[in-house]
Amino acid sequence: MTEERYLRLFDIQFSTYYLNSPIEFIKGALLLDRASELVVLQLKFGVLAFPKNVSSFIVKVLCYDDEGLEIPQNDVVFHSYRDINLLTDSSFGDKTPILLDQRTRKIKVDFEKVTFTDGSTWIPPQERLTPPAQEGIQGLGREMKDQVERSKNLIPARMWKYINYLPVQQNKYWQCTCGRPNDNVDHQCCRCGFDKSSLFENLEIESIQQNLEKYKEEQKKQQEIRAEKIAELKHQAVLLLKGLGVAAITGFVLFVFYFAITRYAIPFYQFNQASTSLENHNFDQSIDQFTALGPFNNADQMVIEAKFQQANDFLQKKEYDSALQLYNEITPYKESKASIKLCLYEKAKLLLIEKKFDEAITLFTSVIDYSDSSTYVSEATYQKAIYLLEHKQYDQAGELFDQLGIFKDSKEYFKQTYYEFAKQMMANKQYSMAIEYFPAASEYKDSLELMAKCHYLLAEDFYQRKEWQKAISEYALAGEKYFPDVAEKIPFAQTALQEERNLSDYNLAKQKVASGDYLAAYDLLKDLDYKDSKKLALEYKPKAFAWRIDGGSVKSSYSRSERFSISFYVKGGYPNDFVNIYVTCTTPDWTQKSEIKKAVAGDHFGWDFWNITSFYGSTGTGTFRVFNTATGETLALYNFNITY
């Protein structure tokens, strides 16, 4: 046996709850992957009996190192679970590992947000509940436990599996027999659906005690009634004999003889016949005979006894359904309740032999507290998982082996299952999916080599299609250990990728030039060493940094009181270059306007021209000029026309 890949750092349990939460924490574990040294968190959650469908759920994980200090930059991790309403199980999360910072050794888990299918959300309140420990049903005395068993007959059988603790009413909430705290306004448990009133009437500690006292009183009354009837019959017989005369005694004797024959002798004979039928295991005949006798000599009780013996006979013959039907008819006669559990237990074992795994698991679960039923639940699950593995239903088998944990050799089978599953995908050329499942095999056989081969085959495919970046990534994951030619193929792919990028930048620069964007073209070519890129960069540079004027907003009509206005942007030049802007405007009727301002690239300017003596119909021209004051050189020119 190889060393386990995952080291369990610690198990996580919740002792606090949110009332009215649609999600509850079930269990969790913090694991260390020995192979990669990654820290993995696995959490399992359950969806509670809530009136809205849960769509997604976000959990918040607070991370700390071994000293209990927050992990810098990675102290909080948020993880989302989505499409929960599409799941077939009420639990989720345990198949979705959460990767944490490698320094993490301690964590705290909290709920962040739940989103429902209608778009509404649930945000956890600040107040969390820490209920006290509940007393278990199994800790009660014998009489109290017997009373709980009697009370179960008043509770639907489907709820029996949840009866584990004594329900308790707290100040703001009540604790169900399944262990879940619920808001006082809730009339049913949000986890198991137990009716609160029925629960407290039958299973609350004081109710159990009161019901037990009532049961004892009823038994005592029944004994007293039977004793009174016997005493009354004796008294009437004595009075009758005393009142008879000597002459009447003979007639009385004859009457008594006839009465005894018809009322006692014949019924006694029939009773003996019924008893003989019962002794001979003629159960149906015996039941009919005892039934015909009515209450004579407790024949009605013998009917129940006959059914009990017939049920036992069915049980011995492994006719479990017939036995169960009779046991349920006479519950709680004698050991019928225990016999029902035995019958279900034996039927479940037969179903297991017949490979009817789901039915067997259901029955073993229904009598989980009987004998070794809990072990058989695991055994049936184990056999089902092996059956699924043999029939190549790897995904389902893997989930069951994972669920079984350390039961028998489930962990080894878990590795084998996902190994075979990944190999199946690999044979179907589904290399990406195979890569997802090989890690679960945890170094089983040649799983690491096969996973590397999947990466290599993916890389080869990308290589042939000239998807160089993907090819490089997959070659790197394949590694040189199993594929030495990776050392040659990665540099070749890197060179091809660079050539591809160079060609792309070169062609894009040409496109930019065609559209007049010399600056963008220069930026693409200035650091590029491809063909004549350096020469072109020098050629485009003057044009890229040439000064220019963009804009010119001129109105087409004005009122007498309005000014003529125009605006524009100065662009171009080298970084931090300063230039001067000179504007002139003349018309036949106007005085010439001129102005000089200093500018840098990106500056926005606007000018107004207005002459109070002007009239409609005036026209004119104007010029913006960018020039170098030191040399007088004009760097850019922009002309505009005026119509007033």
C-alpha positions in Angstrom: 0.0 0.0 0.0 1.3 3.4 -1.0 1.3 6.4 1.4 -2.1 8.2 1.3 -1.8 11.3 -0.9 -4.0 13.5 1.3 -3.1 14.2 4.9 -6.1 15.2 7.0 -5.1 18.3 8.9 -8.4 18.4 10.9 -12.1 17.8 10.6 -14.5 20.7 10.8 -17.8 20.7 12.8 -20.4 23.4 13.3 -21.7 24.0 16.8 -23.5 27.2 15.8 -26.6 27.8 13.6 -28.5 30.5 11.8 -32.2 30.4 12.4 -34.3 30.3 9.2 -31.2 29.5 7.1 -32.0 27.7 3.8 -28.6 25.9 4.0 -26.9 24.0 6.8 -23.3 22.8 7.3 -23.0 19.0 7.5 -19.2 18.3 7.7 -15.9 19.4 6.4 -12.2 18.6 6.4 -8.9 20.5 5.7 -6.5 18.4 3.7 -2.9 18.6 2.6 -2.0 17.2 -0.8 1.4 15.5 -0.2 2.1 15.4 -3.9 1.5 19.1 -4.8 1.7 20.6 -1.2 -1.6 22.3 -1.9 -4.0 22.9 0.9 -7.5 21.6 0.0 -10.8 22.4 1.8 -13.7 20.1 1.3 -17.1 21.1 2.7 -20.5 19.4 2.6 -23.8 21.3 3.0 -27.4 20.4 3.1 -30.5 22.1 1.6 -33.1 22.5 4.3 -36.9 22.2 3.9 -37.3 25.8 2.6 -40.2 27.3 0.6 -37.9 28.6 -2.2 -35.6 26.8 -4.5 -31.9 27.5 -3.8 -30.0 28.5 -7.0 -26.6 29.4 -5.7 -24.7 29.7 -2.4 -21.5 31.6 -1.5 -19.4 30.5 1.4 -16.7 32.6 3.1 -13.4 31.0 4.4 -11.1 32.8 6.8 -7.6 31.5 6.5 -4.9 31.4 9.2 -1.4 30.0 9.5 -0.2 27.6 12.2 0.2 30.4 14.7 -3.4 31.5 14.2 -2.4 34.7 12.2 -4.2 35.8 9.1 -2.6 34.8 5.8 -1.4 38.0 4.1 -3.2 38.7 0.7 -5.1 35.5 1.1 -6.9 35.8 4.5 -10.4 35.6 3.0 -11.6 33.2 0.2 -15.1 33.2 -1.3 -16.4 30.1 -3.1 -19.6 29.8 -5.0 -21.8 26.7 -5.5 -24.2 27.1 -8.4 -27.3 25.3 -9.9 -28.1 23.7 -6.6 -31.7 23.5 -7.6 -30.7 21.1 -10.4 -29.1 18.6 -8.0 -30.8 15.2 -7.4 -29.5 15.1 -3.8 -30.3 17.4 -0.9 -26.6 17.7 0.0 -23.8 19.2 -2.1 -20.2 20.5 -2.0 -18.3 17.5 -0.9 -17.1 16.8 -4.5 -15.9 20.3 -5.0 -12.4 21.0 -3.5 -11.5 24.5 -2.6 -7.8 25.4 -3.0 -6.4 27.6 -0.3 -3.0 29.3 0.3 -0.3 26.7 1.0 0.4 28.4 4.4 -3.2 27.8 5.6 -3.4 25.5 8.7 -6.5 26.8 10.4 -9.8 28.1 9.0 -13.2 29.5 9.9 -16.1 28.9 7.7 -19.2 31.2 7.4 -22.1 31.7 5.1 -22.0 34.8 2.8 -25.1 34.7 0.7 -27.8 32.4 -0.7 -29.6 33.2 -4.0 -33.0 31.7 -4.9 -34.3 30.8 -8.4 -36.7 33.8 -8.2 -33.7 36.1 -7.8 -34.3 36.9 -4.1 -31.4 36.5 -1.7 -30.8 35.5 2.0 -28.0 37.2 3.9 -27.0 35.6 7.2 -27.8 37.8 10.2 -25.1 38.8 12.6 -26.6 36.7 15.4 -25.6 33.1 15.5 -27.1 30.4 17.7 -25.2 28.0 19.9 -27.7 25.5 21.3 -27.0 23.4 24.3 -26.3 19.7 23.9 -29.5 17.5 23.8 -30.1 14.4 25.7 -30.3 11.3 23.5 -33.2 8.9 23.5 -30.9 6.0 24.1 -29.8 7.5 27.4 -33.3 7.1 28.9 -34.3 4.4 31.4 -36.0 1.2 30.3 -39.5 2.2 31.1 -39.1 5.6 29.4 -37.6 4.0 26.3 -40.5 1.5 26.1 -42.9 4.5 26.3 -41.1 6.1 23.4 -41.6 2.9 21.4 -45.4 3.0 22.2 -45.5 6.7 21.2 -44.0 5.9 17.9 -47.3 4.2 16.9 -48.8 7.8 16.9 -46.0 9.1 14.6 -45.6 8.3 10.9 -43.1 5.5 10.4 -41.1 7.6 7.9 -40.2 9.9 10.8 -38.9 7.2 13.1 -35.3 7.5 11.7 -35.1 11.1 12.9 -35.9 10.2 16.5 -32.5 10.6 18.2 -32.8 13.3 20.9 -35.3 14.7 23.3 -36.9 17.8 21.9 -36.3 21.0 23.9 -38.2 24.3 24.0 -35.7 27.2 24.4 -36.5 30.9 24.7 -36.4 32.0 21.1 -36.3 28.6 19.4 -37.0 24.9 19.8 -34.7 21.9 19.2 -36.1 19.0 17.1 -35.5 15.3 17.9 -33.2 15.3 14.8 -31.0 17.9 16.5 -31.9 20.9 14.4 -32.8 24.2 16.1 -35.9 26.0 14.6 -37.5 29.4 15.0 -40.5 29.4 17.4 -42.7 30.6 14.6 -42.0 27.4 12.6 -44.5 24.6 13.2 -42.3 22.0 11.4 -38.6 21.2 11.5 -36.8 22.8 8.6 -34.5 19.7 8.3 -36.7 16.7 8.8 -40.2 18.1 8.6 -41.3 16.8 12.1 -44.5 18.4 13.3 -43.7 20.4 16.4 -47.0 19.7 18.3 -46.8 16.0 17.7 -43.2 16.0 18.6 -43.6 17.6 22.0 -46.8 15.7 22.8 -45.0 12.4 22.4 -41.3 12.8 22.8 -40.6 15.8 25.1 -39.3 14.5 28.5 -42.3 15.6 30.6 -44.7 14.2 27.9 -43.0 10.8 28.0 -43.3 10.7 31.8 -46.9 11.8 31.7 -47.8 9.3 29.0 -46.0 6.5 30.9 -48.1 7.3 34.0 -51.3 7.2 32.0 -50.3 3.9 30.5 -49.6 2.4 34.0 -52.9 3.8 35.3 -54.8 2.2 32.3 -53.1 -1.1 32.9 -54.1 -1.0 36.6 -57.7 -0.1 35.8 -58.0 -3.0 33.3 -56.7 -5.4 36.0 -59.2 -4.0 38.5 -62.1 -4.4 36.0 -61.3 -8.0 35.4 -61.0 -8.8 39.1 -64.4 -7.1 39.8 -66.1 -9.1 37.1 -64.8 -12.4 38.5 -65.9 -11.5 42.0 -69.4 -10.5 40.8 -69.9 -13.8 39.0 -68.9 -15.7 42.2 -71.3 -13.7 44.3 -74.2 -14.2 42.0 -73.7 -17.9 41.9 -73.7 -18.1 45.7 -76.9 -16.1 45.9 -78.6 -18.2 43.3 -77.9 -21.5 45.1 -79.1 -20.1 48.4 -82.4 -19.0 46.9 -83.3 -22.3 45.3 -85.6 -24.8 47.1 -84.9 -28.5 47.4 -87.7 -29.2 44.8 -86.1 -26.9 42.3 -82.6 -28.3 42.6 -83.2 -31.1 40.2 -84.6 -28.8 37.6 -81.8 -26.4 38.2 -79.2 -29.2 37.8 -80.8 -30.1 34.5 -80.8 -26.5 33.4 -77.2 -26.1 34.5 -76.3 -29.2 32.6 -77.9 -28.0 29.4 -76.4 -24.5 29.9 -73.0 -26.0 30.4 -73.2 -28.2 27.3 -74.3 -25.3 25.1 -72.4 -22.5 26.6 -69.2 -24.3 27.7 -68.8 -27.9 26.6 -69.3 -27.2 22.9 -67.2 -24.0 22.8 -64.5 -25.7 24.8 -64.5 -28.5 22.3 -64.3 -25.9 19.4 -61.6 -24.1 21.4 -59.5 -27.3 21.7 -60.0 -27.9 17.9 -58.7 -24.4 17.2 -55.8 -25.0 19.5 -55.0 -28.3 17.8 -55.1 -26.5 14.4 -52.7 -24.0 15.8 -50.4 -26.7 17.1 -50.4 -28.4 13.7 -49.5 -25.0 12.1 -52.9 -24.9 10.3 -52.8 -21.1 10.9 -55.6 -20.0 8.6 -58.0 -22.6 9.9 -57.0 -21.9 13.5 -57.6 -18.1 13.0 -61.1 -18.8 11.6 -62.0 -21.1 14.5 -60.8 -18.8 17.2 -62.5 -15.9 15.5 -65.9 -17.7 15.5 -65.6 -18.2 19.3 -65.6 -14.5 19.9 -64.4 -13.5 23.4 -64.9 -17.1 24.8 -62.0 -18.1 26.9 -60.0 -15.2 25.4 -60.3 -16.7 22.0 -60.0 -13.2 20.5 -56.5 -13.0 22.0 -55.7 -16.4 20.6 -56.6 -15.0 17.1 -53.7 -12.5 17.7 -51.5 -15.3 18.9 -52.3 -17.4 15.9 -51.4 -14.5 13.6 -48.2 -13.9 15.5 -47.2 -17.6 15.1 -48.1 -17.5 11.4 -46.1 -14.4 11.0 -43.1 -16.2 12.7 -43.7 -19.1 10.3 -43.6 -16.8 7.3 -40.4 -15.2 8.7 -38.8 -18.7 9.0 -39.8 -19.5 5.4 -38.4 -16.1 4.2 -41.8 -14.9 3.1 -41.0 -11.5 4.5 -43.8 -9.5 2.9 -46.5 -11.8 4.3 -44.8 -11.8 7.7 -44.7 -8.0 7.8 -48.3 -7.7 6.9 -49.3 -9.8 9.9 -46.8 -8.2 12.3 -48.2 -4.8 11.4 -51.8 -6.1 12.1 -51.0 -7.2 15.6 -48.6 -4.4 16.7 -47.7 -4.1 19.6 -48.5 -7.7 20.5 -45.6 -9.5 22.3 -42.4 -8.9 20.4 -44.1 -7.9 17.2 -42.2 -4.6 16.9 -38.9 -6.4 17.4 -40.0 -9.0 14.9 -40.8 -6.3 12.4 -37.3 -5.0 12.6 -35.9 -8.6 12.3 -38.1 -9.2 9.3 -37.0 -6.0 7.6 -33.4 -6.8 8.5 -33.6 -10.4 7.0 -35.5 -9.1 3.9 -32.8 -6.5 3.4 -30.1 -9.2 3.6 -32.0 -11.3 1.0 -32.3 -8.2 -1.3 -28.5 -7.7 -0.9 -27.8 -11.3 -2.0 -30.1 -10.6 -5.0 -28.1 -7.5 -5.8 -31.1 -5.2 -5.3 -28.8 -2.7 -3.6 -31.0 0.3 -3.4 -33.9 -1.6 -1.8 -31.5 -3.3 0.6 -30.0 0.1 1.6 -33.4 1.6 2.2 -34.5 -1.3 4.5 -31.3 -1.5 6.4 -31.5 2.3 6.9 -35.1 2.0 8.2 -33.8 -0.4 11.0 -30.5 1.3 11.5 -30.5 0.8 15.2 -31.2 -3.0 14.9 -28.3 -5.4 15.2 -25.5 -4.5 12.7 -27.8 -2.8 10.2 -25.6 0.3 10.2 -22.7 -1.9 9.0 -24.9 -3.5 6.4 -25.8 -0.1 5.0 -22.1 0.4 4.3 -21.8 -3.1 3.1 -24.7 -2.8 0.7 -23.3 0.6 -0.6 -19.9 -1.1 -0.9 -21.3 -4.0 -3.0 -23.3 -1.6 -5.1 -20.1 0.5 -5.8 -18.2 -2.7 -6.8 -21.1 -3.7 -9.1 -21.1 -0.3 -10.7 -17.3 -0.5 -11.1 -17.5 -3.9 -12.7 -20.1 -2.5 -15.2 -18.0 0.5 -15.9 -20.3 3.0 -14.4 -17.3 4.7 -12.9 -18.7 8.1 -12.0 -21.5 6.7 -9.8 -19.1 4.1 -8.3 -16.5 6.7 -7.5 -19.1 8.8 -5.6 -20.1 5.8 -3.5 -16.6 4.7 -2.7 -15.8 8.3 -1.7 -18.9 8.3 0.5 -17.8 5.1 2.2 -14.4 6.6 3.3 -12.4 4.1 5.2 -14.9 1.2 5.0 -12.9 -1.9 4.1 -10.7 -1.1 1.1 -13.0 1.7 -0.3 -10.2 4.2 -0.6 -8.2 1.9 -2.9 -11.3 1.1 -4.9 -12.0 4.9 -5.1 -8.6 5.3 -6.7 -9.1 2.4 -9.0 -12.5 3.7 -10.1 -11.3 7.1 -11.1 -8.2 5.5 -12.7 -10.5 3.3 -14.9 -12.8 6.3 -15.5 -10.0 8.5 -16.7 -8.6 5.6 -18.8 -12.0 5.3 -20.5 -12.0 9.0 -21.3 -8.5 8.7 -22.6 -9.4 5.9 -24.9 -12.2 8.1 -26.2 -9.7 10.8 -26.8 -11.4 13.0 -24.2 -8.0 14.0 -22.8 -9.1 17.1 -21.0 -11.8 15.2 -19.0 -9.3 12.4 -18.3 -6.9 15.0 -16.8 -9.6 16.1 -14.4 -10.1 12.5 -13.0 -6.6 11.2 -12.9 -5.7 13.2 -9.8 -8.4 11.4 -7.9 -6.6 8.2 -8.6 -3.9 9.5 -6.3 -0.8 7.9 -7.9 -2.7 4.6 -8.5 -0.6 2.4 -10.8 0.6 4.5 -13.7 -2.0 7.3 -13.3 0.7 10.0 -13.2 2.3 8.8 -16.4 -1.1 8.5 -18.1 -2.1 12.0 -17.0 1.2 13.3 -18.4 0.5 11.4 -21.6 -2.9 13.1 -21.9 -1.2 16.5 -21.6 1.3 15.4 -24.2 -1.4 14.3 -26.7 -3.3 17.5 -26.2 -0.1 19.4 -26.8 0.5 17.5 -30.0 -3.0 18.3 -31.2 -2.5 22.0 -30.5 1.0 21.8 -32.1 -0.5 20.4 -35.3 -3.1 23.2 -35.3 -0.5 25.8 -34.7 -2.1 26.9 -31.4 1.3 27.6 -30.0 0.4 29.0 -26.6 -1.9 26.1 -25.7 0.7 23.6 -27.0 3.4 25.2 -24.9 1.2 25.0 -21.7 0.4 21.3 -22.3 4.0 20.3 -23.1 5.1 22.0 -19.9 2.5 20.0 -17.9 3.5 16.7 -19.7 7.1 17.3 -18.6 10.4 15.9 -19.7 10.3 12.9 -17.3 8.0 10.9 -19.5 8.5 12.8 -22.8 12.1 14.0 -23.3 11.3 15.6 -26.7 9.3 18.3 -24.8 12.6 20.0 -24.3 12.9 20.6 -28.1 9.2 21.2 -28.9 8.6 23.9 -26.4 11.4 26.2 -27.7 10.2 25.6 -31.3 6.6 26.4 -30.3 7.8 29.5 -28.5 9.7 30.7 -31.5 6.7 30.0 -33.8 4.5 31.8 -31.4 6.8 34.9 -31.4 6.9 34.8 -35.2 3.2 34.7 -35.3 2.9 37.6 -32.9 5.5 39.6 -34.8 3.7 39.1 -38.1 0.4 40.1 -36.5 1.9 43.4 -35.0 3.6 44.1 -38.3 0.4 43.7 -40.4 -1.6 45.7 -37.8 0.9 48.6 -38.1 0.5 48.6 -41.8 -3.3 48.8 -41.3 -2.8 51.8 -38.9 -0.7 53.6 -41.4 -3.4 53.1 -44.1 -5.9 54.8 -41.8 -3.5 57.6 -41.1 -2.8 56.6 -37.5 1.0 56.9 -37.6 1.4 57.1 -33.8 -0.3 53.7 -33.3 1.9 52.2 -36.1 5.0 53.6 -34.5 4.1 52.2 -31.1 3.7 48.7 -32.7 7.0 48.8 -34.6 9.4 50.7 -32.4 10.4 47.6 -30.3 9.7 45.0 -33.1 12.5 43.2 -34.8 10.7 41.8 -37.8 11.4 42.3 -41.5 11.9 46.1 -42.0 10.0 47.0 -38.8 12.9 49.2 -37.5 13.2 51.1 -40.7 9.5 51.7 -40.9 9.4 52.9 -37.3 12.0 55.5 -38.1 10.0 56.5 -41.2 6.7 56.8 -39.3 8.2 58.5 -36.3 8.1 62.1 -37.7 4.5 61.7 -38.9 3.6 60.0 -35.6 4.7 63.1 -33.6 3.8 65.8 -36.1 1.7 68.6 -34.8 -1.9 68.9 -36.1 -5.2 70.5 -35.3 -8.4 68.5 -35.0 -11.8 70.1 -34.7 -13.3 73.4 -35.8 -16.9 74.0 -34.8 -18.5 76.8 -36.8 -22.1 77.9 -36.5 -24.1 78.4 -39.7 -26.3 81.2 -38.5 -26.3 83.8 -35.8 -28.4 86.5 -34.2 -27.2 90.1 -34.1 -26.1 89.7 -30.5 -24.1 86.5 -30.9 -20.4 86.1 -31.4 -18.8 84.0 -34.0 -17.1 81.1 -32.2 -14.8 78.2 -33.1 -13.1 75.5 -31.1 -10.4 72.9 -31.7 -7.8 70.5 -30.2 -4.0 70.6 -30.5 -2.5 67.1 -31.1 0.9 65.6 -31.9 4.4 66.5 -30.8 6.8 64.8 -28.6 6.1 64.4 -24.9 6.5 67.7 -22.9 7.0 69.7 -26.1 5.5 73.2 -25.9 4.4 75.2 -29.0 2.5 78.4 -29.7 -0.9 78.8 -31.2 -1.6 81.9 -33.3 -5.1 82.7 -34.5 -6.1 85.4 -37.0 -9.5 86.3 -38.4 -10.4 89.0 -41.0 -13.5 90.1 -42.9 -14.1 93.1 -45.2 -16.2 94.7 -42.5 -14.2 93.6 -39.4 -11.1 94.6 -37.7 -8.5 91.9 -37.9 -8.4 89.7 -34.7 -5.3 87.9 -33.6 -4.1 86.1 -30.5 -1.2 84.0 -29.4 -1.3 81.2 -26.7 1.1 78.5 -25.5 -0.1 74.9 -25.8 0.8 71.2 -25.4 -0.7 68.2 -27.1 -4.2 67.6 -26.0 -5.1 71.2 -25.2 -8.5 72.4 -26.2 -9.0 76.0 -27.4 -12.0 78.1 -28.4 -12.2 81.7 -29.8 -15.0 84.2 -30.1 -15.0 87.0 -32.7 -17.5 89.9 -32.5 -17.7 93.4 -34.1 -20.6 95.6 -33.1 -20.6 97.4 -36.4 -21.0 94.2 -38.4 -24.0 93.4 -40.4 -25.6 90.3 -41.7 -24.1 88.8 -44.7 -20.5 89.5 -43.6 -18.0 86.9 -44.6 -14.4 86.3 -43.7 -11.6 83.8 -43.1 -9.6 82.7 -40.2 -6.4 80.6 -39.5 -5.1 78.6 -36.6 -1.3 78.1 -36.8 1.0 76.0 -34.6 4.5 77.4 -34.8 7.8 77.3 -33.0 8.6 80.7 -31.6 12.3 80.1 -31.6 12.6 79.3 -35.3 9.3 80.8 -36.5 8.6 77.4 -38.3 5.0 76.7 -38.9 4.2 73.2 -37.6 0.5 72.9 -38.4 -2.1 75.0 -40.1 -5.9 75.0 -40.0 -8.1 77.4 -42.1 -11.8 78.2 -41.5 -14.4 80.4 -43.1 -16.9 82.8 -41.5 -20.4 83.6 -42.7 -22.3 86.1 -40.5 
